[in-house]
Amino acid sequence: MQACLTQDQLLVEWRSSDPEVDTWVVEWFPDLDSEPSTFYWESVSQARNWTIQQDKLQPFWCYNISVYPIWQDQVGKPYSIQAYVKEGIPLSGPVTKAENIGVKSVTITWKEIPKSQRNGFISNYTIFYEAEDGKKFSETVNSSILQYNLESLTRKTSYTVQVMASTSAGGTNSTQINFRTLSISILEIGFITSLIGGGLLILIILTVAYGLKKPNKLKHLCWPDVPNPAESSIATWHGDDFKDKLNLNGIDDSLNMEGDRILKLCSAPRDLIDKLVVNFENFLEEVSTEESGKGMEFPVLPAQLRYLCGVKCQEGLLRPGL
């Protein structure tokens, strides 16, 4: 069975294996994404062809045409074919995506264009891809293939891809997609991991073997000896210094006690200091009166009294002559 276009008609021809059949029923309806709502049919006798005017069919629509053999009021298995009275370029390109991205390969997949947007028979698909350095490539496959593996790509490189669906009237590109090849593959990662794991395993085996052969050295290597502070020569070397420091501390303590007594005296209440000063003035007057005629020297005062005298002289409580 075949269909062809003449000047203004669509011609459908078929052959029958049963020469006794001479009556046929031709059925046609548009092949849409949804179920057709209208079916058309026409009877043909004493012929194995059928024609229809092109203006009775919609351009860019695909029609399903079936021929049923009729023999003794029985309907046989039909012959079927699809036909366009006029083809155009697809209204849209196929939906495309990149899968199984590797170091030097990728799988490009796409979906069929909806029937209502094909505008003709899809004859082939062309995959256009371009590397980031500007190099362009293309691969063409037939209409039954919906995926293609791109090989010999460059490692760690960005690519742009478009898939064009073509009819006898022309082609339409899909939306551009992007992908980037890997810098290292899963196999390479597994190989490197195996090398590292093997190296660690060999190191562990050698360490265990060395420990079994020389356990003392391995123990000393893992747990080194810690010096005992009690047996250190530094403790002996500092002993005399500690004794000297103890003697110096005793002297410092006596000096501190003497200074504390002076400070306590200096910090005595003001009334007590005033009484001491008055008593001391009286004492000086008596001594001065009794010894003035004898030519005796003024007695040496204790340190505390000399300090008080100095303080009171500064405050104006003692006369300068005393």
Secondary structure as the mmCIF struct_conf table of DSSP 4:
data_model
#
loop_
_struct_conf.conf_type_id
_struct_conf.id
_struct_conf.beg_label_comp_id
_struct_conf.beg_label_asym_id
_struct_conf.beg_label_seq_id
_struct_conf.end_label_comp_id
_struct_conf.end_label_asym_id
_struct_conf.end_label_seq_id
STRN STRN1 GLN A 2 LEU A 5
BEND BEND1 GLN A 7 ASP A 8
STRN STRN2 GLN A 9 GLU A 13
BEND BEND2 SER A 17 SER A 17
TURN_TY1_P TURN_TY1_P1 PRO A 19 GLU A 20
STRN STRN3 THR A 23 PRO A 30
BEND BEND3 ASP A 33 SER A 34
HELX_LH_PP_P HELX_LH_PP_P1 GLU A 35 PRO A 36
BEND BEND4 SER A 37 SER A 37
STRN STRN4 TYR A 40 SER A 45
BEND BEND5 GLN A 46 GLN A 46
BEND BEND6 ARG A 48 ARG A 48
STRN STRN5 ASN A 49 GLN A 53
HELX_RH_3T_P HELX_RH_3T_P1 GLN A 54 LYS A 56
BEND BEND7 LEU A 57 LEU A 57
TURN_TY1_P TURN_TY1_P2 PRO A 59 PHE A 60
STRN STRN6 TYR A 63 TRP A 71
TURN_TY1_P TURN_TY1_P3 GLN A 72 ASP A 73
STRN STRN7 GLN A 74 VAL A 75
HELX_LH_PP_P HELX_LH_PP_P2 LYS A 77 PRO A 78
STRN STRN8 TYR A 79 ALA A 83
BEND BEND8 VAL A 85 LYS A 86
BEND BEND9 LEU A 91 SER A 92
HELX_LH_PP_P HELX_LH_PP_P3 GLY A 93 VAL A 95
STRN STRN9 THR A 96 GLU A 99
BEND BEND10 ASN A 100 ASN A 100
BEND BEND11 VAL A 103 LYS A 104
STRN STRN10 VAL A 106 TRP A 110
HELX_LH_PP_P HELX_LH_PP_P4 GLU A 112 PRO A 114
HELX_RH_AL_P HELX_RH_AL_P1 LYS A 115 ARG A 118
BEND BEND12 GLY A 120 GLY A 120
STRN STRN11 ASN A 124 ALA A 131
TURN_TY1_P TURN_TY1_P4 GLU A 132 ASP A 133
BEND BEND13 GLY A 134 GLY A 134
STRN STRN12 LYS A 136 ASN A 142
TURN_TY1_P TURN_TY1_P5 SER A 143 SER A 144
STRN STRN13 GLN A 147 LEU A 150
BEND BEND14 SER A 152 SER A 152
HELX_LH_PP_P HELX_LH_PP_P5 LEU A 153 THR A 154
TURN_TY1_P TURN_TY1_P6 ARG A 155 LYS A 156
STRN STRN14 SER A 158 THR A 167
TURN_TY1_P TURN_TY1_P7 SER A 168 ALA A 169
STRN STRN15 GLY A 170 ASN A 173
STRN STRN16 ILE A 177 ARG A 180
BEND BEND15 SER A 183 ILE A 184
HELX_RH_AL_P HELX_RH_AL_P2 ILE A 186 LYS A 213
HELX_RH_AL_P HELX_RH_AL_P3 PRO A 215 CYS A 222
BEND BEND16 TRP A 223 TRP A 223
HELX_LH_PP_P HELX_LH_PP_P6 PRO A 224 ASN A 228
HELX_RH_3T_P HELX_RH_3T_P2 PRO A 229 GLU A 231
HELX_RH_AL_P HELX_RH_AL_P4 SER A 233 TRP A 237
TURN_TY1_P TURN_TY1_P8 HIS A 238 HIS A 238
HELX_RH_AL_P HELX_RH_AL_P5 GLY A 239 CYS A 266
TURN_TY1_P TURN_TY1_P9 SER A 267 SER A 267
BEND BEND17 ALA A 268 ALA A 268
HELX_RH_AL_P HELX_RH_AL_P6 ARG A 270 GLU A 291
TURN_TY1_P TURN_TY1_P10 SER A 292 GLY A 295
HELX_LH_PP_P HELX_LH_PP_P7 MET A 296 PRO A 302
HELX_RH_AL_P HELX_RH_AL_P7 ALA A 303 GLU A 315
TURN_TY1_P TURN_TY1_P11 GLY A 316 GLY A 316
BEND BEND18 LEU A 318 LEU A 318
TURN_TY1_P TURN_TY1_P12 PRO A 320 GLY A 321
#
